[in-house]
Amino acid sequence: MHLVQTMAYVNETPWHGLGNQLTPGQPLEVWAKRAGMNWCIESADVRYVASADGLGSIHTFPDQKVLYRSDSKAPLSVVSRRFQVVQPADILEFYRDLTEAGGFELETAGVLKEGRKLWALARTGQSVCLKGRDRVNGYLLLATACDGTLATTAQFTSVRVVCNNTLQIALAEGAGAVKVPHRSQFDPQAVKRQLGIAVSSWDGFMARMKALTECKVKDDTVEAFLKRVLTYPVNPATDGSAIAVNDRALKTVQELYVGRGKGAEMASAAGTAWGLLNSVTEFVDHHRRARSTDHRLDAAWFGQGAALKQKAWDEALKLVS
């Protein structure tokens, strides 16, 4: 079962290998069509049948509403009356001035989970070449969900070219990401103003990446790092304080680190904290067990995979502090 319903992209085929290819410079209207985002989220009353002695009477439940697709009429979710919908067109429209005047380039956009999640990803034009020609590009991801699983989130993300690993550019005080809960009206210009402060965050991120490439790590440090990062709660039903090491994941990540990973032999990565971090991000984006490629994409950007990469980033920075 594919989570990615439809998707469009320019340039290289995305790492999950899904979607319709576009030639660069297409207008947003073409993106909407090819990405499967040319429909609206509609709402209707929640109705139910109360049956007594085989006779059913129809009642409404005023506190909630059903969201559904305008094209197929397929249901998306049941939400409270206060829920503020962000439309597929809003996600693409967010990038209009950024692509027309700001030097951004839309690279992928699409629909996950039959329309419950929507996203678009654009290159910011920011880039850095670490030693040994290890290039990392800056991106801006905007995503939303209408099923309560995700606030509308704009976040800076980096992509390491050699292996297509993604890493959220999360910095001090949460700069680099702006989240708008669905209780609030989505104001794209306000989000862009908040992100404006964070555009300079690329410089801080770049400095940290360079520091990681300069930080040599010994074998015992590698093992201790992986044991801190690759854990899981023994009993999630309790407080989750008891944790165990995921030995299978640890073995895979160790193999990626010592040479199996893409770019593992580069001067920036071999024997360094940067290489160690990228062995975890490659594991999450490409090797972690998942029901399908697009389930892995969803987790790597929004779910447990993203949390795991954040944990690895935090632990890697401790090695250079």
C-alpha positions as semicolon CSV with decimal commas, in nm:
position;residue;x (nm);y (nm);z (nm)
1;M;0,000;0,000;0,000
2;H;0,163;0,327;-0,111
3;L;0,147;0,624;0,123
4;V;0,268;0,853;-0,155
5;Q;-0,045;0,904;-0,359
6;T;0,105;1,133;-0,621
7;M;0,418;1,340;-0,647
8;A;0,609;1,561;-0,892
9;Y;0,980;1,646;-0,903
10;V;1,248;1,819;-1,110
11;N;1,616;1,731;-1,162
12;E;1,730;1,397;-1,015
13;T;1,487;1,118;-0,935
14;P;1,415;1,151;-0,560
15;W;1,575;0,897;-0,328
16;H;1,246;0,716;-0,278
17;G;1,221;0,674;-0,658
18;L;0,859;0,789;-0,683
19;G;0,680;1,056;-0,885
20;N;0,624;1,238;-1,216
21;Q;0,926;1,422;-1,357
22;L;0,887;1,786;-1,465
23;T;1,121;2,006;-1,663
24;P;1,259;2,293;-1,448
25;G;1,083;2,629;-1,429
26;Q;0,723;2,505;-1,449
27;P;0,447;2,732;-1,311
28;L;0,275;2,633;-0,985
29;E;-0,041;2,540;-1,177
30;V;0,152;2,262;-1,358
31;W;0,305;2,151;-1,026
32;A;-0,044;2,128;-0,872
33;K;-0,165;1,900;-1,151
34;R;0,140;1,673;-1,174
35;A;0,184;1,651;-0,796
36;G;-0,183;1,552;-0,755
37;M;-0,256;1,865;-0,551
38;N;-0,525;2,021;-0,777
39;W;-0,819;1,954;-0,543
40;C;-0,961;2,109;-0,225
41;I;-1,040;1,990;0,125
42;E;-1,417;2,025;0,180
43;S;-1,607;1,983;0,507
44;A;-1,950;1,850;0,604
45;D;-2,153;1,780;0,918
46;V;-2,099;1,455;1,106
47;R;-2,422;1,252;1,084
48;Y;-2,508;0,921;1,244
49;V;-2,797;0,677;1,238
50;A;-2,952;0,597;1,576
51;S;-3,149;0,275;1,530
52;A;-3,429;0,161;1,755
53;D;-3,633;-0,148;1,672
54;G;-3,482;-0,151;1,325
55;L;-3,595;0,205;1,251
56;G;-3,308;0,448;1,209
57;S;-3,326;0,823;1,260
58;I;-3,047;1,050;1,138
59;H;-2,884;1,289;1,384
60;T;-2,598;1,539;1,353
61;F;-2,303;1,580;1,589
62;P;-2,241;1,957;1,592
63;D;-1,901;1,955;1,770
64;Q;-1,714;1,793;1,482
65;K;-1,694;1,796;1,103
66;V;-1,585;1,551;0,833
67;L;-1,310;1,661;0,594
68;Y;-1,317;1,507;0,245
69;R;-1,159;1,549;-0,098
70;S;-1,344;1,768;-0,349
71;D;-1,243;1,544;-0,643
72;S;-1,313;1,188;-0,521
73;K;-1,534;1,276;-0,219
74;A;-1,311;1,032;-0,024
75;P;-1,312;1,101;0,353
76;L;-0,989;1,233;0,506
77;S;-1,063;1,277;0,877
78;V;-1,306;1,385;1,146
79;V;-1,192;1,701;1,324
80;S;-1,328;1,959;1,567
81;R;-1,526;2,260;1,443
82;R;-1,230;2,481;1,537
83;F;-0,987;2,297;1,306
84;Q;-0,836;2,538;1,049
85;V;-0,782;2,367;0,714
86;V;-0,469;2,435;0,504
87;Q;-0,547;2,360;0,139
88;P;-0,314;2,182;-0,110
89;A;-0,302;2,507;-0,310
90;D;-0,184;2,694;0,003
91;I;0,122;2,467;0,030
92;L;0,234;2,543;-0,327
93;E;0,130;2,912;-0,316
94;F;0,364;2,959;-0,016
95;Y;0,657;2,923;-0,258
96;R;0,532;3,160;-0,534
97;D;0,728;3,469;-0,429
98;L;1,022;3,258;-0,307
99;T;1,061;3,094;-0,650
100;E;0,978;3,402;-0,859
101;A;1,196;3,653;-0,671
102;G;1,380;3,474;-0,391
103;G;1,603;3,238;-0,589
104;F;1,432;2,924;-0,455
105;E;1,354;2,628;-0,683
106;L;1,073;2,381;-0,616
107;E;1,217;2,031;-0,630
108;T;0,946;1,793;-0,504
109;A;0,581;1,823;-0,400
110;G;0,312;1,568;-0,335
111;V;0,043;1,393;-0,139
112;L;0,085;1,128;0,132
113;K;-0,181;0,899;0,280
114;E;-0,456;0,968;0,020
115;G;-0,436;1,341;0,090
116;R;-0,412;1,346;0,468
117;K;-0,056;1,483;0,442
118;L;0,074;1,731;0,186
119;W;0,422;1,871;0,130
120;A;0,650;2,070;-0,100
121;L;1,029;2,096;-0,086
122;A;1,236;2,373;-0,248
123;R;1,609;2,432;-0,281
124;T;1,708;2,757;-0,113
125;G;2,019;2,807;-0,326
126;Q;2,237;2,774;-0,014
127;S;2,512;2,514;-0,039
128;V;2,841;2,416;0,117
129;C;3,126;2,197;-0,005
130;L;3,296;2,016;0,283
131;K;3,646;1,877;0,239
132;G;3,683;1,610;-0,028
133;R;3,403;1,767;-0,238
134;D;3,128;1,653;-0,002
135;R;2,839;1,884;-0,101
136;V;2,539;1,964;0,121
137;N;2,247;2,173;-0,014
138;G;1,991;2,373;0,180
139;Y;1,614;2,320;0,137
140;L;1,289;2,455;0,278
141;L;1,017;2,197;0,347
142;L;0,654;2,297;0,404
143;A;0,414;2,025;0,513
144;T;0,072;1,992;0,670
145;A;-0,180;1,723;0,765
146;C;-0,556;1,728;0,805
147;D;-0,578;1,423;1,031
148;G;-0,423;1,574;1,344
149;T;-0,082;1,407;1,299
150;L;0,115;1,719;1,202
151;A;0,091;2,093;1,258
152;T;0,158;2,298;0,946
153;T;0,539;2,298;0,958
154;A;0,794;2,501;0,764
155;Q;1,147;2,384;0,829
156;F;1,492;2,418;0,683
157;T;1,639;2,083;0,581
158;S;1,975;1,981;0,440
159;V;2,043;1,712;0,180
160;R;2,387;1,555;0,147
161;V;2,426;1,508;-0,228
162;V;2,643;1,193;-0,232
163;C;2,385;0,982;-0,047
164;N;2,063;1,190;-0,046
165;N;2,053;1,183;0,335
166;T;1,820;1,445;0,482
167;L;1,871;1,625;0,811
168;Q;1,650;1,893;0,962
169;I;1,844;2,211;1,030
170;A;1,733;2,241;1,389
171;L;1,925;2,499;1,583
172;A;1,917;2,678;1,913
173;E;1,572;2,782;2,039
174;G;1,406;2,584;1,758
175;A;1,517;2,831;1,489
176;G;1,494;2,664;1,152
177;A;1,136;2,541;1,201
178;V;0,803;2,721;1,238
179;K;0,496;2,521;1,344
180;V;0,140;2,653;1,310
181;P;-0,116;2,444;1,502
182;H;-0,449;2,382;1,327
183;R;-0,627;2,586;1,595
184;S;-0,467;2,892;1,434
185;Q;-0,510;3,044;1,090
186;F;-0,211;2,968;0,864
187;D;-0,053;3,302;0,769
188;P;0,216;3,232;0,508
189;Q;0,371;3,579;0,523
190;A;0,401;3,563;0,903
191;V;0,570;3,222;0,872
192;K;0,813;3,362;0,616
193;R;0,892;3,655;0,846
194;Q;0,971;3,411;1,126
195;L;1,185;3,201;0,892
196;G;1,361;3,517;0,775
197;I;1,541;3,526;1,108
198;A;1,643;3,166;1,047
199;V;1,783;3,214;0,695
200;S;2,106;3,309;0,871
201;S;2,077;2,974;1,053
202;W;2,240;2,811;0,748
203;D;2,568;2,981;0,847
204;G;2,552;2,833;1,198
205;F;2,459;2,493;1,058
206;M;2,749;2,510;0,809
207;A;2,995;2,591;1,089
208;R;2,870;2,291;1,289
209;M;2,898;2,058;0,986
210;K;3,257;2,172;0,928
211;A;3,339;2,116;1,297
212;L;3,202;1,759;1,270
213;T;3,428;1,690;0,967
214;E;3,732;1,802;1,171
215;C;3,641;1,586;1,472
216;K;3,821;1,249;1,460
217;V;3,655;0,970;1,660
218;K;3,803;0,653;1,809
219;D;3,639;0,309;1,794
220;D;3,525;0,315;2,156
221;T;3,368;0,661;2,101
222;V;3,183;0,525;1,795
223;E;3,040;0,232;1,991
224;A;2,936;0,451;2,285
225;F;2,772;0,704;2,047
226;L;2,569;0,436;1,869
227;K;2,459;0,280;2,199
228;R;2,328;0,620;2,313
229;V;2,146;0,690;1,985
230;L;2,008;0,352;1,874
231;T;1,786;0,269;2,169
232;Y;1,420;0,187;2,217
233;P;1,192;0,180;2,524
234;V;1,163;-0,170;2,674
235;N;0,801;-0,110;2,771
236;P;0,649;0,192;2,592
237;A;0,326;0,145;2,791
238;T;0,506;0,255;3,109
239;D;0,708;0,576;3,146
240;G;0,965;0,450;2,889
241;S;1,260;0,509;3,124
242;A;1,394;0,153;3,075
243;I;1,568;0,138;2,735
244;A;1,751;-0,127;2,534
245;V;2,004;-0,098;2,251
246;N;1,878;-0,193;1,904
247;D;2,158;-0,439;1,819
248;R;2,042;-0,503;1,463
249;A;2,037;-0,129;1,384
250;L;2,374;-0,083;1,558
251;K;2,536;-0,351;1,338
252;T;2,393;-0,195;1,018
253;V;2,502;0,158;1,112
254;Q;2,852;0,037;1,208
255;E;2,886;-0,126;0,863
256;L;2,772;0,198;0,694
257;Y;3,022;0,397;0,901
258;V;3,326;0,179;0,824
259;G;3,278;0,188;0,448
260;R;2,945;0,050;0,328
261;G;2,775;0,390;0,345
262;K;2,763;0,621;0,044
263;G;3,034;0,881;0,091
264;A;3,177;0,697;0,394
265;E;3,526;0,699;0,238
266;M;3,527;1,076;0,167
267;A;3,786;1,287;0,349
268;S;3,504;1,467;0,534
269;A;3,349;1,144;0,667
270;A;3,615;0,874;0,714
271;G;3,682;0,835;1,086
272;T;3,498;1,157;1,178
273;A;3,190;1,265;1,372
274;W;3,037;1,382;1,039
275;G;3,076;1,030;0,899
276;L;2,922;0,889;1,217
277;L;2,621;1,122;1,192
278;N;2,571;1,035;0,825
279;S;2,581;0,662;0,894
280;V;2,273;0,718;1,115
281;T;2,095;0,947;0,864
282;E;2,161;0,699;0,581
283;F;2,026;0,416;0,797
284;V;1,706;0,612;0,871
285;D;1,650;0,734;0,512
286;H;1,743;0,419;0,322
287;H;1,786;0,106;0,538
288;R;1,558;0,124;0,842
289;R;1,286;-0,138;0,835
290;A;0,962;0,002;0,696
291;R;0,645;-0,134;0,539
292;S;0,728;0,048;0,215
293;T;0,958;0,316;0,071
294;D;0,700;0,585;0,130
295;H;0,633;0,478;0,491
296;R;1,009;0,529;0,536
297;L;0,984;0,876;0,378
298;D;0,701;0,972;0,613
299;A;0,899;0,853;0,919
300;A;1,227;1,010;0,802
301;W;1,068;1,354;0,761
302;F;0,795;1,363;1,021
303;G;0,805;1,062;1,252
304;Q;1,035;0,837;1,453
305;G;1,307;0,853;1,189
306;A;1,324;1,232;1,214
307;A;1,347;1,206;1,594
308;L;1,630;0,951;1,562
309;K;1,826;1,180;1,328
310;Q;1,775;1,471;1,568
311;K;1,911;1,256;1,854
312;A;2,216;1,164;1,643
313;W;2,277;1,534;1,558
314;D;2,257;1,634;1,926
315;E;2,495;1,354;2,030
316;A;2,738;1,435;1,745
317;L;2,755;1,801;1,854
318;K;2,848;1,684;2,207
319;L;3,159;1,518;2,054
320;V;3,287;1,855;1,929
321;S;3,188;2,070;2,227
